[in-house]
Amino acid sequence: MRPALRSSTEPAPTLAIDLDRLTEAEWIDLNRRIVERLRVLHPLRAHATLLTFSIGDRVTFATDEGWIVVGTLVRYHRKTVSVLTAGHRWNVSPHWLRPLEPRDLTPTIDRLPTKK
């Protein structure tokens, strides 16, 4: 039987574990259980972030060098998404993406109005 689901407003139950009284074997078991749980939670969080975007969405992200990249989301992968830019394909964690907004576009020479 599954436990009842909590509402998001209910506080999570606290575990009263006296860490000073754990044996080495109990520490190892606790560590193993924590690592297992984190391995389950991380992909779930990444998948939830991934679902906020759709194929064809215009997105932006920053590179390690500080460049702002603008492109189109073209493919979902297990842990990343592919973003296509002018001449390059990037595999990016959905965590780093944000939707492209009109304020993100900087006018270039090609886009400046021409005088008549």
N, C-alpha and C positions, 0 to 999 in steps of 0.2 A: 504494500500500500504506500502511495506517495504522500509525503507531508503536504499540508495545506500551503498554498502560495500566500506570501505576505503582500500587502499593499505597499506601494512605494513610500507611503507616509509613515508606515510602521517602522520603528527602529529595529535594526538587526539585533538578534539575540547576542549577548556577549558570552564568551567562553571564559570561565574562571579556571585558568591553568596556572598553577604555581610553578613558574619556570625554574625556580631555584631547587625544586625537589625532583626534577626529571633526571632519569639515569641517562647514560650515554646512548643506550639502545633506544630509549624513548625520544631523545633528541634526533637521532638518525631517522626514526620512523616519522616524527613530526615534520622534519625537513623534506622527506620523500613525499609526504602527503601534500605539503605546501607547493612543492615544485610541480606535482601532478595537476593540482588545481590551477596553478598559473598557466600551465600548458594548455588547459582547456579554455580558460578565460581569454587569453590573448587572441586566438583566432576568432572567437565570438565577437570581441570588440572590433577587430579589424573588419570582419564581415558586416557588422552593423554600420560602420563608417562607409564601407564600400557601397552599401545599398542607398546611401544618400546621393549617389551620383548615377547617371545613366550613360550608356554608350552614346557618343555624340555631344555630350556636354562640353562646353568650353571651361577649362580649369586653369589654375595657376599654382605654381609652387616655387620655392626658393632652392637653389642648388647649394652644395657645401661651400662653394666659392662666393656665395652671396648674390648670384644672378637670379633675377625673377624670370621664370619661364612660363610662357602662355602657350597652351595647346589644346587639342581635342582628345578626350578620352575615347580610345578605340577598342580596348579589349580588357576584360577581367581575367586575372590569373588567381591562383589560390591565395597568395599573400600580397600581390601587387596588382597594379593596373598599368596598361600601356597608354602613354600619352604621346600623340603625334604632334610634332612642331614642324616648322619649315625646315625640312631636310634632316630631322633626327627623330628617333623613337626612344622614349624614356620609359623604363620600368620603375614605377614609383609606389611607395607605400601609400595607401589611401589616407593615412594619418596626416601626410604632408600636403594633401590637396585642399584647395578651397575653390568654390565656384568663382568664375570670372564675372566681375561686375563692371559696369561701364566706367567707373572711376579708375579701374586697373589699366585701361588702355591709354597710352601716352601718344599724343599726336606725333606723327612723323612728317617728313617733307611731303610724302605722297598724299597725306591726308589734310594738309593745310589748305584753307580756302584760297582760291585764285582770285586775283584782282581783275576786274573787267574794265 
